[in-house]
Amino acid sequence: MFPKKINWRETTKMEYVYGVLLLHKLGKAINEENLKKVVAAAGAEIDESKIKSLVTSLKGVDIDKELESASLAVAAGVQSAGAGTEAKKEEKEEKKEAAAEGLSALFG
């Protein structure tokens, strides 16, 4: 039916992902050796197979582009949430105006 949702916490240690992002930010090559050094320096446990898997899966990936699209997705979500809040405020104001009109008709 639908593909199983990947739980990154279970499949890849987040320390490795953070290490990749740090290497990328510093302009260093993202390879197994560099990632192992970063993870070891952070004091985290090293799992050779997970490091190898992550580095292999990132070959050919434009990390800047992926980070930009992730930022856009978050910004769009925040913007749409804000639009819903504005609509609720307008609805409340309309109800107050309608109530005020009803009262003025009674005492008018």
N, C-alpha and C positions, 0 to 999 in steps of 0.2 A: 504494500500500500504506500505509505509515506516513508521516506528514508528516516532512519533512526537519527535523532538529534545527538550530536557529539557533545559529550561532557568533557571539556578541555581540562578540567581539574583532574579527571580520572586518567585521561590518555596522555597528557603532557603536563609536566610540572610547570607551573607558572613562572618559576625562577628562570627556566630556560627561555621562555618567551620574553621576559624582562631583559635577560642577557642579550638576546638577539636585538631587541630594541636599543639597548645601550650601545652595542657594537655598531649598529646602523647609524645612530646619532653621532658617534665619534668618527664615522667614516672608515671603520675597520672592516676587514673581510669577515663575512659570516661563514665560518667553517667550524668543524668539530674542535680543532685545537684551541681556537680563540674562545669559543663558547665554553669549553671545559675550564679554561683559565678564569673566565668571568664568574662562572658558577662556583668554582672552588674558592675564589677570592671572597665571595659573598658568604662562604661557610655552609653552602647547601650540599646535599648529597648528590653525587654524580652517577647517573644511569647512562652508560655508554649507548645502549640501544635507543633510548628516547632522544638523546642528543643527535645521534646519527639520523634517526627518523625525521626529526624536526628540520635539521639542516638540509636533508635531501628534499623534503617537501617544500622548502623555500627557494630551491634552485629555480631561477627564471622568474621569480615573483618580484614585481616592482613595489617595494615596501612603502615608498613615498605615496604612490598612487593608492595603495590599500589603506594607508592611514588617512589620506584625504577623503576617500569615499566613506570611511567609518565616521569621520568627523561630520561629514555632510548628513549622514543618516541620523546621527545624534541631534544635530542642529534642526533637522526637519521634524524630528519627534518633539523636541522642545517647542518649536514654533507651532505645531499643530495642537499641542497641549495648551499653549497660551491662547490660541484662537477659541478653544472650547470654553476657557475661563471668561473671555470677553463676551461670548455669546450668552453665557449665564448671567453676567452683569447686566447686559442689555435687557434680557428677559425680566430680571428683577425690577429694573427701572420702569419698564413698560407696565408691569403689574402695579407699581406704586402710582404711576400716572393714571391708570385706569381706576384705581381705588379712589384717587383724589377727584377724578371726574364724577364718579358715582356719588361721592359725598357732596360735591357742589350741586349736583342735580337734586339731591334731597333737601338741602338747605338753601338753595339757590337763588 
